[in-house]
Amino acid sequence: VHDPRFSADDTAKVLEAFGAELPPEFIAFRKLLPFYNVTGDHLPADEMTATYDWEAANNPNFTEDFIPFYAVGNGDFLCLSKPAGRTSPVLYVAHDDPEVAVLHPSFSDYLRDAEWYSEH
């Protein structure tokens, strides 16, 4: 099932915008998004960069260290950490709370905990 929100060059756009120091599981996942309909609001590359730019400029709880990849709603996002790079945890960044929560210790854990994920 093809997900029309993602283009074949989505991963290249993400790497160009945020750098190659991202978890390898995240990169592999992004390469699959154009081909599968994954539930939830994973952001296409263009939305990731637009969200990053807007949040970094307008949200005092959002620093340039965060890479938003999933919109939770109400201005909250799941993010990766730029400084942590390949070993980034999955962070919950709320628009109205300066405390950032570690939702998953790694992107692999995020995938394993997702309702749609299957180990087969």
MARVEX-693198 format. One record per residue (C-alpha): residue in three letters; x, y, z. Coordinates in Angstrom, 1 decimal. Layout:
(rec ALA, (X, Y, Z))
...
END
This chain:
(rec VAL, (0.0, 0.0, 0.0))
(rec HIS, (1.5, 3.3, -1.1))
(rec ASP, (1.4, 6.3, 1.3))
(rec PRO, (0.9, 9.3, -1.0))
(rec ARG, (2.2, 11.8, 1.7))
(rec PHE, (5.7, 10.5, 1.3))
(rec SER, (7.8, 10.7, -1.9))
(rec ALA, (10.6, 8.4, -2.9))
(rec ASP, (13.2, 11.1, -2.0))
(rec ASP, (11.7, 11.7, 1.5))
(rec THR, (14.7, 10.2, 3.3))
(rec ALA, (17.2, 12.1, 1.2))
(rec LYS, (15.4, 15.3, 2.1))
(rec VAL, (15.4, 14.5, 5.8))
(rec LEU, (19.1, 13.7, 5.7))
(rec GLU, (19.9, 16.9, 3.8))
(rec ALA, (17.9, 19.0, 6.3))
(rec PHE, (19.0, 17.4, 9.5))
(rec GLY, (22.3, 15.6, 8.8))
(rec ALA, (23.3, 12.0, 8.4))
(rec GLU, (23.8, 11.5, 12.2))
(rec LEU, (20.4, 10.0, 12.8))
(rec PRO, (19.6, 6.6, 14.2))
(rec PRO, (20.0, 3.9, 11.4))
(rec GLU, (16.6, 2.4, 12.3))
(rec PHE, (15.0, 5.8, 11.8))
(rec ILE, (16.6, 6.1, 8.3))
(rec ALA, (15.5, 2.6, 7.4))
(rec PHE, (12.0, 3.4, 8.6))
(rec ARG, (11.9, 6.6, 6.6))
(rec LYS, (12.9, 4.7, 3.4))
(rec LEU, (9.8, 2.4, 3.9))
(rec LEU, (7.3, 5.2, 4.5))
(rec PRO, (6.6, 5.9, 0.8))
(rec PHE, (5.6, 2.2, 0.3))
(rec TYR, (3.5, 1.5, 3.4))
(rec ASN, (0.5, 3.1, 5.0))
(rec VAL, (1.8, 3.4, 8.6))
(rec THR, (-0.8, 4.6, 11.1))
(rec GLY, (-0.3, 7.9, 12.9))
(rec ASP, (0.9, 11.3, 11.9))
(rec HIS, (4.5, 10.8, 10.8))
(rec LEU, (5.6, 14.0, 9.2))
(rec PRO, (6.8, 14.0, 5.6))
(rec ALA, (10.2, 15.6, 5.1))
(rec ASP, (8.8, 19.0, 4.0))
(rec GLU, (6.5, 19.1, 7.1))
(rec MET, (9.4, 18.1, 9.3))
(rec THR, (11.5, 21.0, 8.2))
(rec ALA, (8.7, 23.5, 8.2))
(rec THR, (7.7, 22.3, 11.7))
(rec TYR, (11.3, 22.5, 12.9))
(rec ASP, (11.7, 26.1, 11.6))
(rec TRP, (8.4, 27.3, 13.0))
(rec GLU, (8.8, 25.7, 16.4))
(rec ALA, (12.4, 26.7, 16.8))
(rec ALA, (11.4, 30.4, 16.1))
(rec ASN, (8.1, 30.5, 18.0))
(rec ASN, (8.0, 27.9, 20.8))
(rec PRO, (10.1, 28.7, 23.8))
(rec ASN, (10.0, 25.0, 24.8))
(rec PHE, (11.4, 23.8, 21.5))
(rec THR, (15.1, 24.1, 20.9))
(rec GLU, (17.1, 23.7, 17.7))
(rec ASP, (18.3, 20.4, 19.2))
(rec PHE, (14.9, 18.7, 18.4))
(rec ILE, (14.0, 17.0, 15.2))
(rec PRO, (10.2, 16.6, 15.0))
(rec PHE, (9.1, 13.5, 13.1))
(rec TYR, (5.6, 12.8, 14.5))
(rec ALA, (2.8, 15.2, 15.3))
(rec VAL, (1.0, 14.2, 18.5))
(rec GLY, (-1.5, 17.0, 18.3))
(rec ASN, (-2.0, 20.3, 20.1))
(rec GLY, (1.5, 21.4, 19.1))
(rec ASP, (3.2, 18.4, 20.7))
(rec PHE, (5.7, 16.3, 18.8))
(rec LEU, (7.8, 13.2, 19.0))
(rec CYS, (11.4, 14.2, 18.3))
(rec LEU, (14.9, 13.0, 17.9))
(rec SER, (17.8, 14.7, 19.5))
(rec LYS, (20.4, 16.3, 17.2))
(rec PRO, (23.2, 16.1, 19.8))
(rec ALA, (22.5, 12.4, 20.5))
(rec GLY, (22.6, 11.6, 16.8))
(rec ARG, (22.6, 7.9, 16.0))
(rec THR, (21.8, 7.0, 19.6))
(rec SER, (19.0, 9.5, 20.0))
(rec PRO, (16.1, 8.5, 22.2))
(rec VAL, (12.5, 9.4, 21.1))
(rec LEU, (11.5, 12.5, 23.0))
(rec TYR, (8.1, 13.9, 23.8))
(rec VAL, (8.2, 17.7, 23.4))
(rec ALA, (5.1, 19.5, 24.5))
(rec HIS, (4.2, 23.0, 23.4))
(rec ASP, (3.2, 24.1, 26.9))
(rec ASP, (5.6, 22.2, 29.1))
(rec PRO, (9.4, 22.9, 29.3))
(rec GLU, (10.0, 19.4, 30.6))
(rec VAL, (11.0, 17.1, 27.8))
(rec ALA, (10.2, 13.4, 28.4))
(rec VAL, (12.1, 10.5, 27.1))
(rec LEU, (9.3, 8.4, 25.6))
(rec HIS, (11.6, 5.6, 24.3))
(rec PRO, (15.3, 5.0, 24.9))
(rec SER, (15.9, 4.4, 21.2))
(rec PHE, (14.1, 4.5, 17.9))
(rec SER, (14.1, 0.7, 17.8))
(rec ASP, (12.2, 0.7, 21.0))
(rec TYR, (9.7, 3.2, 19.5))
(rec LEU, (9.1, 0.8, 16.6))
(rec ARG, (8.7, -2.2, 18.8))
(rec ASP, (6.2, -0.4, 21.0))
(rec ALA, (4.1, 0.9, 18.0))
(rec GLU, (0.7, -0.8, 17.7))
(rec TRP, (1.2, -1.3, 14.0))
(rec TYR, (4.6, -2.9, 14.3))
(rec SER, (5.0, -6.6, 13.8))
(rec GLU, (8.0, -8.8, 14.5))
(rec HIS, (7.2, -11.3, 11.7))
END
